[in-house]
Every structure is written in structure tokens, then in C-alpha cells.
Amino acid sequence: MDDVELMALYWTVSGPVDVHYGREWSTFEWSARCEQAAKVGFAGIGLWHADIEHQLETRTLQEIKRTFDDAGLKHLQLEFIDDFFVEQGSAARRASDRRRKQLLDAAAVLAPLHVKVGNIPGTAAELGRVIESFNELCAEAAQHGVDIVYEPMPFDVNVNTLDAMVAFAEGIDADNGGVAIDVWHMSKMAIAPAALRALPADRLTWVELSDGLFADRDDRIDETINHRRLPGEGEFDNPGYVAACAEIGYAGPWGVEVLSAELRALPIEQEFQRAYESTRAQFGAAVA
């Protein structure tokens, strides 16, 4: 797998942010992040909505895009939209719609690989309603030329089993919609690499690598946002997931999403270098 393209996703290389509970925008200058990503070998990078909002206080979307392009990067990820399936007019839906507009407007200028969505709050809904709303979101995003990927996770009470993932994927009725496979979430949901063959091949449109321990900490939220490990530094079968996704037909870039307080405390150079080297090593292991 010599032609592998890797992406440094937002939380992996954001520096000392307070994930979900405080300042989420990075103190690492955007130009420094883009330059460091390209320097160590990444083909792309990610942006979280709060960081976009912060950057727009001092620059335009066009300037953000120019900095990205000038660094020689190819792929950009934008995130995150949740509660897009809840009742119209509710406070949660109004907030979701504001985020939706923000990210789709940004995507129209930044031309990302995709916008990532899901159910971080764990809002309960009928699966049919989630699928219908996802298709509606995809239709709106298509008007901007944007792809949408849905990320299943343990906290998502609607799509947190293999059967639900397959049903969700089979219900997608949009050329620009697909499902994201995150090694952390798959491992925590006990969905083995081989089980992913049950997914429709054309709906597996994004893959993220991460590592950790199978045994849950007492505080699972804290574990998820502060104690992940770089690929190859835990118990999860990253090479197995890489091999399984490639066998299914996945041929896009691969993300590394490691939410780790320890990693975020490193200097920017070390943060990017360690993330790249540990992730790249999983592809040699997958071939072996």
C-alpha cells in the first residue's frame, strides 16, 4: 500500500483544547497546522466547527482555503452536525440547523472531502427517521457539491450495532452519502474487522484509525475524548480494519482521529510527526 494518503483529523492535531466542554478552537495557527501536516507527509487535515468560527473572526473562508492550498494539501474534513433528525422547531433542531448552514456554507468554499455527521449527544429516534433525515441532509448538501458521512458510535443509541449500521447504510438513497468506520468506535462496539463485509461496499466512504483498550474506564466519555491512543499503541486491530476496508473496496484517504490529552499537550511538531508515523506503520502491518 505504497500510495496511501493520510489525513490528520482535527482533534488529533488541535493542540491543548478542551474537547466538548470548553475552548474547542486551536491555539495552533492555521497556517502552522497546514504546513506541519504537509511537512511530515499528511495529504490532508480536519477542521471542527468551533475552529472555523474562531478563524472567521480574523479571516475569510477564501483565506482559509488559500492557506490550505498553499501548503500543498489535497483533502479537508469538516465536522460536526448532530441532531439533524430531531423534531423541527425544537431547540436542539434549531441549533443543529445553524450548524448545518455554517458547515455547508463553509464547504461550498473550502471544497472538503466530506462533512461528518452523527449522534454524539445520543439522542433517541426511530432508525427510519434518522435515515430519512440523513437523506434530506445529503440532498441539501448535494446542492453545494458536498458529500456527507455518518459516523456510528457507542453513544449513538440508534446506530450502535452491526445490524443497525447495515440497515442505515442500505437505507441511504443519495450518491453523496455514506458511512464512516472509526476503529475506536468499532472496537468499543465489538464489531470485528471481518464483520464489516456485511456493509454495502458503495456506502463505506470513510475510515478513521485510532487505538485504545477494550476494557472501558469508569467514565466512558472522559475515556473517549481524552484517553485514546495512537494506532499501534493499544489493543485494537488497526491493520485488520485497514485490510478489511481495503478488501471491501475502500480506496480513499485514511484519517487518524486520536482524542488524547497526552497527545494534545505535545509541541506541534511532535504531535504531527507521531500521528503520521504511527498511522503509516499500520499499512505495512496490514499488508504483512
N, C-alpha and C positions, 0 to 999 in steps of 0.2 A: 504494500500500500504506500508506494513512494509519492503519490500525487495527493496525499491527504492535505486538506485545508482545515485549519483550526481557528476557532473564534474564542476570544477572551470575553466572557459574558460579564455583565455589569458588576454583580456582587463579588465576583472573583477578584476583580482588579480595581475596586472602588476606593480602596484605602479605608481609613478609620471612620466608617459611617455607623449609624445606629439603625440596624435593619428593622423597618416597620414600626419602630417605637420612638423615633427621634429624627435627627437630621439625616436624611437619606441621600442628599446630594454630596458629590465627591469634592474633597478639597484638592485633589489632583487636577491640575489644569487639563482641559480637554485636549489641547494640542500635545501635552506631555503624554497623556494616555495613548493617543493615536500613534505618536512617534515611537513610544516604547513598545507598543504592540507590534508594529512593523519591524522594529529592530530585532526582536527576539524570534520572529518568524510567524506570528499570527497573521491570518488573512483577513481578520475582521474583529469587531468589538461590539459590545452591547451598551444600550442606554436605558435607564429606568426613568419613568415619567417625572419623578421629582428632580432628577438631574437636568432633564430637558427644561423644566420650568425655571430652574436656577440659572441655567446658561442663557435663557431668553431675557433675563434681566439686563444683560450686558451685550448681547449679540443677536443676530438674526438666525433663522433656520438656514438661510443660504450660507452664512458664515460658518455655521457648524458643519454643513456639508462640504464646504471648501476645505476646511481643516482636515476632515476625514479623507477627502480625495488627495490632497497634497501629500499626505503621509503614505500614499500608495496602497491603502487598504481597499478591499473589494466588498466585504459583507458587513452589514449592520443589522443588529436586532433591536427592536423597540418593545418595551413591556411596561405595564401590565394592565389588562382590563379584566375586572371581575364583576359579578352581579349584573351582567348584561341580560340575564334571563329572568330577573325578578320582576314583580308587578310594575307596570308603567305608573308613574306618578308617585311612587314611594320614594322616601328619602334616599334609600340605597340606589334605586334606579336613576334618580336624578344625578347623583354623584358619579355613577357608572357612565351615564351618557356624557357628562362633562369630560371625563377621562377619555372616553371613546372619541369624541370630537377632537380633543387635544392630540391624541396619538395618530388619528387618521389624517388630520391636517399636517402634522409633522411628517408623516410617512409620504405624503404627496410631494414633499420637497426633498426629504432625506433618502427616499427610494430604498427602504430596508429590504432585507431578505424576507422578513415577515414581522408581524406584530403578534406577540404571545399573549394568550388569554387563559383563564381558568377559574378556579373557585377557591382561592386562598382563605376566604372567611368561613368556608364550609357551609354555605347557605343551602338548605334542603329544597329540592324541587323535583318534580317528575322528570325522568330522563327524557321523555318525549318533548317536554317543554324546553329543556336545555338544548336538545338537538335542533329544534325549530328556531330558537333564538340564535343559535350559532350560525345556522344557515342564513338568517336575516342579516347578521353581522357581516358574514362573508359577502353577501350581495352588496351591502353598502361599501365594504372595503374594495370590492372589485371596481367600483366607480373611480377609485383612486389608484387602481393598479396595484393593490396591496394584497399579499397573502396573509392568512390568519392560521395560527396553530394553537390547538387546545392541549394544555398540559395536565394530565391526570396526576393526582397526588393523594397521599393517605388522608389528608384533611378534607378532601372533596367527598362529601357523603353521597354524591350522585354518581361519580365515576372513579371508584377506587378499587375495582376488581377487574380481572381479565375479561369476564363476560360483559361487564358494563363498558369497558374500553372498546371491545369488538362491536357491541351494539351501537355505541356512539359513532365509531368510525364508519360502520355500514350505513348509518343514517345521514352522513354528510352528503349533501347534494349541491356541491359547489366546487368548481375546478380549483379555486384558490383556498380551499380549506383542508386541514389535515390534523394529525395527532402528533404530539411531541413525546418522545421517550426520554425520560430523565433517569439515569442509573440509580440515583439516590432514591427516588420515589418507587421505581420498580422493585428495588431490593427491599425497601421497607414494607412494600405490599406483597412480598414473597412471590413476585411474578418473575420466573426464571427466564433467562435469555431464549431458550428453545420455545417457550410459550408464546413469544411474540410472533411466531409464524402464523398464529390464528388471525392476525390483523390483515386487513386488505392491503396489499403491497402499495397501492397507489395512494393510501392515506397515511402511510408512515413518512412524514415530511420533515422531521426534525429530531435530532438526537443530542443529548447533553450527558457528559461524563462527570462523575463525582465519586467519592468513596466515603466509607464510614464503617460502623459496626452494626451487626444485625440486632444485637440487644438494644432495646430502647432505653434511653435515660428517663428518669422520673418526669422531667419537664421536656416533653417531645417538641414543643415549639422552640424552646431555647436550643435544643439539640439541632433542630433543622436550620436555624438561622445563624448559629454560632459555632457549631462543632463538626461540620463536615470536614472531610479530609481530601487532599489532592488524590487524583487517580493513581492507584498503585500503593497507597499508604494506609489502606484499610482492608476490610474483608470482602468487599463486593467484587463481582466478576466483571470488571470493565472490559477486558479482552473478549470475554464471552458475549457480552452485549454488542460490542463492535462487530464481531464476527457474525452474530445472528442478524443484525440490522443490515450488514452488507449482503448477506445471503438472501435476505428478503428483497433486496434491490435498492436500498438506500445509497445514494451516490452524492449527496450534498455535503456541505461543510459540517464540521462537528464542533459543538460547543463544549466548553468546560465551565461548569457552574458550581463553585465551591464557596458556600457561605461559611466562613471561618473567621472568628475573631482573631485568632492567632495569625492567619494569613493577612488579614486586613491591617495588622499592626506593623507589617514589614515595610521597608522603604520601597518605593515604586519599582525600582529596578529589580529587586529580588522578587517582588510579588509577581511581576510578569514573567520573569525567567523561570521561576519554579513552576508556575502554572503551565507554561509551554512545555518544558522538559518532561514533567511527569505525565502530561496528557499524551504527548507524542510517543512516549515509550509504550503506551497501551496498544498501539497499532502494530508495532513489531511483535509484541506478545500475541496479538490476535492472529497474525499470520503463522507464527510458530505453532 
